[in-house]
């Protein structure tokens, strides 16, 4: 077993984008993905990127998703000032909006020494550890990527959705952690394709709103620990 002195920290540039629309950040991810892939092909390391963002209200459906899991029509979307966009990640339909931490790692998995499954496991582990800091007990659920509360009960509810894309072992897309999210938007979809499981937020579980920036800071610190990242903020 390696001890702590054997662990090599991998440089990772972090940027908090604030509140942004979905399409502009998707474009940023794609450009960053190509930069990291090019660096990888040229044998250059230290190009990993991590973005945190709050999106304007948007529903996205992944490659394996079904439009039928979007329950709202165009009129309701317009009334809620929300978009509906098909994207190239895995997973089904989900919602992004204010009060939610969306994380987009653009990581060279070979540099981190991770396969795709281990990468997703590490995201889940980061969320589970962060939630534990707030007294929220979370678990994984076999066959259902993401982070859950009471997953094996009739009250199973997801607090964090995960949907990723990997090209030449470089990642994009990522996770969405419900902090102070307006959960009414989830009534407009079958979240991640499920009809028998719920969605929750930190605010819902704790009974009051949470300091959003504090959660961002704690999550970033935990991700640095789990992924062995040397975070460089810019």
C-alpha positions, 0 to 999 in steps of 0.5 A: 500500500502506498503511503501519503509520501508516495502520492503524486499530486496532479496539477488542475486548473480550477475556475468558478464560472458563476451563473452562466447559460448552458450552451456557452459552457458546453462550448467552453468544455468542448474547446477545453477537451480538445486542448487537453486531448492535443496536449495528451497526444503531444505528451504534455501533462498538467493540462487538467481543468475543473469548472464549477457553474450555476446554470440558468434553468435548463433540461438536458437529455443524454445519448441514451435518454428518451424524450418521453421522460420530458413531461413538460411541453413547450408552453410550460418550458417557456413559462418556467423560462427553461430550455430543453437541449439534447447533449452528448453525455451519458444518461437520461434527462436531468435539470440544471438551475440556480442553487445547484453546483454543476461540476465539469472536470476535463481530466486526462484519466491516464494522467490521474491513473483512472479508468472510466468506472473508477473516475465516476466512483471518485466523483460519487465518493467526493459528493458522499464525503462532502455531504457527510460534513453536513450530516447528510448520509449518502450512498451509491445505488447499483445500476443507478449512477449518482449519489442517493439518500436511503437508496434501498427504501421506498424513500430513495432520492437522488441528491447528485446526478452524474453524466459524463463523456469520455474521448480518448480518456479525456472527460467532459460533462460531469455532475450536478449537486442540488444545494438550494435547488428549486425542486419543483422543476424536477416535477417536469421530468422523470429524473434520470429516467426513473419514475419510482425514485425522488430528488432532493437537495441539501436545503430539503434535507437540512430544513433550511438554505445552505451557504452555497459558496461554502459548499463549493469550497468544501467540495473543491477541497474534497475533490482535490483529496480524492483525485490527488489534485494540486488545485490552481485557481484562476 
